[in-house]
Amino acid sequence: MKDIDITKVRFDADGLVPAIIQEAATGKILMLAYMNMVSLQRSLAKGETFFWSRSRGELWHKGETSGHVQHIRSVTLDCDGDALLISVDQTGNACHTGEHSCFFDNLQKTDGAVPGLWEVIAQLQRVIAQRKKELPAGSYTTYLFESGLDKILKKVGEEASETIIAAKNHNKSEMAWEIADLLYHLLVLLEAEGLSTSEIAAELSERAGKKKESRNPEKK
């Protein structure tokens, strides 16, 4: 990982700087912790997060005991130099309570608020991964994994066709239903083939930045 200019970081009187940890794939804030010079340097060198525990007075490696490590994608310093925003690929859950994010206790929530698409996809992906690991009886996801790749591919094809039909009928509610079905089966396919949503996000980001031409020669 390319080092940032640590001389620009304004550590407080205790030699610490707050680090906001954000999930790269969803943009969701996962946690807030503190870093000192050593933990920041180690994080940059290892590509995983290390923090300073104010209660224990020692360095700690996130996920060292739980396995829920955070692989760093980028480290950004705020305009005043006194806070860090660290984008990560989170393994497992970030919070010690078992929640994915430490920010789950809503003090105020707008009625009918719907999470962002990538947040929902990431949550669904975690559920699908757990289903693949545990294969609980009676689960449709279990049925797909046990039926094998051909069955999963067949369902992807069926849902794609049904999405096309819904679009041809200009039926928005039906389209939403079929697209949701298609996305679910695509996530099952990704899990079956060991492809992460982060890899898809990276590909889309590259296309959005126009860093390379489309592989489809028909696209201009």
C-alpha positions in Angstrom: 0.0 0.0 0.0 1.2 3.5 -0.9 2.1 5.5 2.2 0.3 8.7 3.0 2.3 11.7 4.3 2.0 11.0 8.0 3.6 14.4 8.8 0.2 15.9 7.7 -1.7 14.0 10.4 -2.4 16.2 13.5 -2.3 13.8 16.5 -3.9 15.2 19.6 -2.2 15.8 23.0 -2.3 12.0 23.7 -0.8 11.2 20.3 -4.0 9.9 18.9 -6.2 10.5 15.9 -9.8 9.3 15.4 -10.2 6.8 12.5 -13.6 6.4 10.9 -13.9 2.9 9.3 -16.1 2.7 6.2 -17.1 -0.4 4.2 -15.9 0.1 0.6 -18.6 -1.9 -1.0 -21.6 -0.2 0.7 -20.3 3.1 2.0 -21.7 2.1 5.4 -19.8 3.4 8.5 -18.6 0.4 10.5 -16.9 1.8 13.5 -14.8 4.6 15.1 -11.5 3.8 16.7 -8.2 5.6 17.5 -4.7 5.3 16.0 -1.4 6.5 17.1 1.7 6.9 15.0 2.7 3.3 15.4 -0.7 1.8 14.6 -1.1 4.0 11.6 2.3 3.1 10.2 1.6 -0.6 10.8 -1.8 -0.4 9.2 -0.3 1.2 6.1 2.5 -1.4 6.0 0.3 -4.5 6.5 -2.8 -3.3 4.6 -5.0 -4.2 7.6 -6.3 -2.0 10.5 -4.4 -1.7 13.7 -5.6 0.6 16.5 -4.6 2.0 19.9 -6.8 0.9 22.8 -7.3 3.8 25.2 -8.7 1.5 27.8 -6.0 -1.2 27.7 -3.2 1.1 26.7 -1.9 -1.2 24.0 -1.9 -1.7 20.2 -4.5 -4.1 18.8 -5.0 -5.7 15.4 -8.6 -5.7 14.3 -9.8 -9.3 13.8 -6.7 -10.9 15.3 -8.8 -13.2 17.6 -12.2 -13.1 15.8 -10.9 -13.4 12.2 -12.9 -10.4 11.3 -10.0 -8.5 9.8 -10.4 -5.3 7.8 -8.4 -5.1 4.5 -7.6 -1.5 3.7 -8.7 0.0 0.4 -7.8 3.6 1.0 -6.8 6.0 3.8 -8.0 9.6 3.5 -7.1 12.6 5.8 -9.7 15.2 6.4 -9.2 18.9 5.6 -8.0 19.8 9.1 -5.7 16.8 9.3 -7.1 15.6 12.6 -9.3 12.7 11.4 -8.9 9.7 9.2 -11.4 8.0 6.9 -10.4 4.4 6.1 -12.2 2.5 3.5 -12.0 -1.3 4.0 -13.2 -4.7 2.9 -14.7 -6.1 6.1 -14.4 -9.8 6.8 -17.4 -10.9 8.9 -18.8 -8.3 11.3 -17.1 -5.1 12.6 -18.8 -4.9 15.9 -18.0 -7.0 19.0 -21.7 -7.4 19.6 -22.1 -9.4 16.5 -23.7 -6.6 14.5 -22.1 -5.8 11.2 -21.6 -2.1 12.1 -21.2 -0.6 15.5 -23.7 2.0 14.5 -27.0 0.1 14.9 -28.7 1.9 17.8 -31.1 4.3 16.1 -31.9 7.4 18.2 -34.0 8.8 15.4 -35.3 7.1 12.2 -37.5 8.4 9.5 -40.6 6.3 9.1 -40.5 4.2 5.9 -36.7 4.8 5.4 -35.2 2.3 3.1 -31.5 1.4 3.2 -29.3 2.0 0.1 -29.1 -0.7 -2.5 -25.5 -1.6 -1.9 -26.2 -1.9 1.9 -29.0 -4.3 1.3 -27.0 -6.3 -1.2 -24.1 -6.6 1.3 -26.5 -7.7 4.0 -28.1 -10.3 1.6 -24.6 -11.4 0.5 -23.7 -12.2 4.2 -26.9 -14.2 4.6 -26.2 -16.2 1.4 -22.6 -16.8 2.6 -23.9 -18.1 5.9 -26.5 -20.4 4.2 -23.7 -21.8 2.0 -21.6 -22.5 5.1 -24.3 -24.0 7.3 -26.7 -25.4 4.6 -29.8 -25.3 6.9 -32.6 -27.7 5.9 -35.6 -26.2 4.2 -33.7 -23.2 2.9 -34.2 -22.3 -0.8 -30.6 -21.0 -0.8 -29.4 -24.4 0.5 -31.4 -26.1 -2.2 -29.7 -24.0 -4.9 -26.2 -24.7 -3.5 -26.9 -28.4 -3.2 -28.4 -28.6 -6.7 -25.1 -27.2 -8.2 -24.0 -24.6 -10.7 -26.2 -25.7 -13.6 -29.3 -25.1 -11.4 -28.1 -21.7 -10.3 -27.3 -20.7 -13.9 -30.7 -21.9 -15.0 -32.4 -19.7 -12.4 -30.3 -16.7 -13.4 -31.4 -17.2 -17.0 -35.1 -17.6 -16.0 -35.1 -14.5 -13.8 -33.3 -12.5 -16.6 -36.0 -13.5 -19.1 -38.8 -12.6 -16.6 -37.2 -9.2 -16.1 -37.2 -8.6 -19.8 -40.9 -9.6 -20.0 -41.8 -7.2 -17.2 -39.9 -4.4 -18.9 -41.7 -5.1 -22.2 -45.0 -4.8 -20.3 -43.9 -1.5 -18.7 -45.0 -2.9 -15.3 -42.8 -1.2 -12.7 -43.9 -3.2 -9.7 -43.4 -6.5 -11.6 -40.0 -5.2 -12.8 -38.9 -4.4 -9.2 -40.0 -7.9 -8.2 -38.2 -9.7 -11.0 -35.0 -7.5 -10.8 -34.9 -8.4 -7.0 -35.2 -12.1 -7.9 -32.4 -11.7 -10.5 -30.1 -9.9 -8.1 -30.6 -12.6 -5.5 -29.8 -15.4 -7.9 -26.8 -13.5 -9.1 -25.5 -13.1 -5.6 -26.0 -16.9 -5.1 -23.9 -17.4 -8.3 -21.2 -15.1 -7.0 -21.0 -17.0 -3.8 -20.9 -20.3 -5.6 -18.1 -19.2 -7.8 -16.2 -17.3 -5.0 -16.5 -13.9 -6.6 -17.1 -11.0 -4.2 -19.3 -7.9 -4.7 -16.1 -5.8 -4.1 -14.7 -7.2 -7.3 -17.9 -6.2 -9.1 -17.8 -2.8 -7.5 -14.1 -2.4 -8.6 -15.1 -3.3 -12.2 -18.0 -0.8 -12.3 -15.8 1.9 -10.7 -13.2 1.4 -13.4 -15.9 1.7 -16.1 -17.4 4.8 -14.5 -13.9 6.4 -14.5 -13.6 5.5 -18.2 -10.2 3.9 -17.5 -10.7 1.3 -20.1 -13.0 0.6 -23.1 -15.9 -1.8 -22.9 -15.2 -5.4 -24.0 -18.3 -5.2 -26.1 -17.3 -4.0 -29.5 -21.0 -2.9 -30.2 -20.8 -0.3 -27.4 -19.5 3.1 -28.4 
